[in-house]
Amino acid sequence: MGKDETLIAAIGAVSANGMIGLDGWLPWDIPEELAYFERTVAGAALVVGRLTYESMDVVPVDTFVVSHHEDLVLRPGCVRVESVVDGLRAALRTGKPVFVIGGASVYAAAWPYCQRFYLTRIAGEFAGDSAFPSNIPLDQWAVVADTTRSLPELSTGRPVDCRFMVYSQAEPLPVPDHG
Ligand SMILES: NC(=O)c1ccc[n+]([C@@H]2O[C@H](COP(=O)([O-])OP(=O)(O)OC[C@H]3O[C@@H](n4cnc5c(N)ncnc54)[C@H](OP(=O)(O)O)[C@@H]3O)[C@@H](O)[C@H]2O)c1
């Protein structure tokens, strides 16, 4: 990465059976995992799919929402973009670090441009209706952080192992200038 290039990263959490979402929210209730997400993306420009955006209570400024709906009305500080690449390009223009925060199709389109993928692997199986995309070759990326913590999961009332992994892609694609 050249010295002038801004870091593009993705962040998400996935259960042992590959789920990321249920009924427009997360399949689990792990406050400390959510707090990790919020801490990690604080101050960044975000690229997010429309459904994930709509599920968020608080949306920071410089959030770029991918949607085909031209008439989409967004909260202040948020901007609609036509495609994931448009979102990455616009987020880079803010000069802030860029985080891609899902959902599934947004991860699937954004991963080639990401230097890092922060992925929390949650040891339990959870029912879900949104799955982590299978096309992201994380097994070919270097693991640069890997810490497991047992955290309270409030829907089951039991602790669950959360493995906080950070993957690094050696040669992400540059975000195209056009198209
Ligand atoms: N576990 C995690 O880390 C995590 C992270 C994020 C989300 N989630 C969960 O995942 C679920 C939502 O994710 P999702 O995958 O169903 O939806 P999503 O990616 O958040 O949103 C899908 C919408 O984004 C727009 N979109 C996506 N890709 C696009 C593209 N290439 N070009 C133009 N528009 C595009 C479309 O909006 P229009 O219909 O407006 O065109 C599409 O309907 C929720 O349950 C959420 O809580 C979990």
The ligand as an SDF file (V2000), in Angstrom:
LIG
                    3D

 48 52  0  0  0  0  0  0  0  0999 V2000
  -23.2100  -10.1440   11.5320 N   0  0  0  0  0  0  0  0  0  0  0  0
  -22.7900   -9.0510   10.9200 C   0  0  0  0  0  0  0  0  0  0  0  0
  -21.6250   -8.6880   11.0140 O   0  0  0  0  0  0  0  0  0  0  0  0
  -23.7350   -8.2540   10.0770 C   0  0  0  0  0  0  0  0  0  0  0  0
  -23.2750   -7.1710    9.3270 C   0  0  0  0  0  0  0  0  0  0  0  0
  -24.1830   -6.4650    8.5290 C   0  0  0  0  0  0  0  0  0  0  0  0
  -25.5010   -6.8680    8.4900 C   0  0  0  0  0  0  0  0  0  0  0  0
  -25.9010   -7.9130    9.2360 N   0  0  0  0  0  0  0  0  0  0  0  0
  -27.2930   -8.3870    9.1780 C   0  0  0  0  0  0  0  0  0  0  0  0
  -27.5250   -8.7990    7.8400 O   0  0  0  0  0  0  0  0  0  0  0  0
  -28.8710   -8.4920    7.4830 C   0  0  0  0  0  0  0  0  0  0  0  0
  -28.8970   -7.4830    6.3290 C   0  0  0  0  0  0  0  0  0  0  0  0
  -27.9880   -7.8750    5.3630 O   0  0  0  0  0  0  0  0  0  0  0  0
  -28.4400   -8.2130    3.8710 P   0  0  0  0  0  0  0  0  0  0  0  0
  -27.2860   -8.8800    3.2360 O   0  0  0  0  0  0  0  0  0  0  0  0
  -29.7460   -8.9270    3.9180 O   0  0  0  0  0  0  0  0  0  0  0  0
  -28.7410   -6.7820    3.2840 O   0  0  0  0  0  0  0  0  0  0  0  0
  -27.8090   -5.4930    3.0240 P   0  0  0  0  0  0  0  0  0  0  0  0
  -26.6040   -5.8700    2.2370 O   0  0  0  0  0  0  0  0  0  0  0  0
  -27.5990   -4.7580    4.2780 O   0  0  0  0  0  0  0  0  0  0  0  0
  -28.7830   -4.6320    2.1270 O   0  0  0  0  0  0  0  0  0  0  0  0
  -29.1980   -5.1380    0.9050 C   0  0  0  0  0  0  0  0  0  0  0  0
  -29.6350   -3.9670    0.0680 C   0  0  0  0  0  0  0  0  0  0  0  0
  -28.5030   -3.1490   -0.2040 O   0  0  0  0  0  0  0  0  0  0  0  0
  -28.5720   -2.6910   -1.5430 C   0  0  0  0  0  0  0  0  0  0  0  0
  -27.4790   -3.3160   -2.2720 N   0  0  0  0  0  0  0  0  0  0  0  0
  -26.7010   -4.3410   -1.8860 C   0  0  0  0  0  0  0  0  0  0  0  0
  -25.7700   -4.5980   -2.8120 N   0  0  0  0  0  0  0  0  0  0  0  0
  -25.9570   -3.7010   -3.7950 C   0  0  0  0  0  0  0  0  0  0  0  0
  -25.3020   -3.4430   -5.0250 C   0  0  0  0  0  0  0  0  0  0  0  0
  -24.2260   -4.1690   -5.4150 N   0  0  0  0  0  0  0  0  0  0  0  0
  -25.7570   -2.4420   -5.8060 N   0  0  0  0  0  0  0  0  0  0  0  0
  -26.7990   -1.6860   -5.4020 C   0  0  0  0  0  0  0  0  0  0  0  0
  -27.4840   -1.8840   -4.2440 N   0  0  0  0  0  0  0  0  0  0  0  0
  -27.0460   -2.8910   -3.4530 C   0  0  0  0  0  0  0  0  0  0  0  0
  -29.9240   -3.0870   -2.0660 C   0  0  0  0  0  0  0  0  0  0  0  0
  -30.7880   -2.0490   -1.6370 O   0  0  0  0  0  0  0  0  0  0  0  0
  -32.1300   -1.6070   -2.4380 P   0  0  0  0  0  0  0  0  0  0  0  0
  -33.0930   -2.7380   -2.2240 O   0  0  0  0  0  0  0  0  0  0  0  0
  -32.5300   -0.3250   -1.7700 O   0  0  0  0  0  0  0  0  0  0  0  0
  -31.7120   -1.4270   -3.8830 O   0  0  0  0  0  0  0  0  0  0  0  0
  -30.1950   -4.3650   -1.2850 C   0  0  0  0  0  0  0  0  0  0  0  0
  -31.5700   -4.6890   -1.1870 O   0  0  0  0  0  0  0  0  0  0  0  0
  -29.5000   -7.9070    8.7240 C   0  0  0  0  0  0  0  0  0  0  0  0
  -30.0980   -8.9780    9.4430 O   0  0  0  0  0  0  0  0  0  0  0  0
  -28.3170   -7.3330    9.4490 C   0  0  0  0  0  0  0  0  0  0  0  0
  -28.5470   -7.1970   10.8390 O   0  0  0  0  0  0  0  0  0  0  0  0
  -25.0530   -8.6100   10.0250 C   0  0  0  0  0  0  0  0  0  0  0  0
  1  2  1  0
  2  3  2  0
  2  4  1  0
  4  5  1  0
  4 48  2  0
  5  6  2  0
  6  7  1  0
  7  8  2  0
  8  9  1  0
  8 48  1  0
  9 10  1  0
  9 46  1  0
 10 11  1  0
 11 12  1  0
 11 44  1  0
 12 13  1  0
 13 14  1  0
 14 15  2  0
 14 16  1  0
 14 17  1  0
 17 18  1  0
 18 19  2  0
 18 20  1  0
 18 21  1  0
 21 22  1  0
 22 23  1  0
 23 24  1  0
 23 42  1  0
 24 25  1  0
 25 26  1  0
 25 36  1  0
 26 27  1  0
 26 35  1  0
 27 28  2  0
 28 29  1  0
 29 30  1  0
 29 35  2  0
 30 31  1  0
 30 32  2  0
 32 33  1  0
 33 34  2  0
 34 35  1  0
 36 37  1  0
 36 42  1  0
 37 38  1  0
 38 39  2  0
 38 40  1  0
 38 41  1  0
 42 43  1  0
 44 45  1  0
 44 46  1  0
 46 47  1  0
M  CHG  2   8   1  16  -1
M  END
$$$$
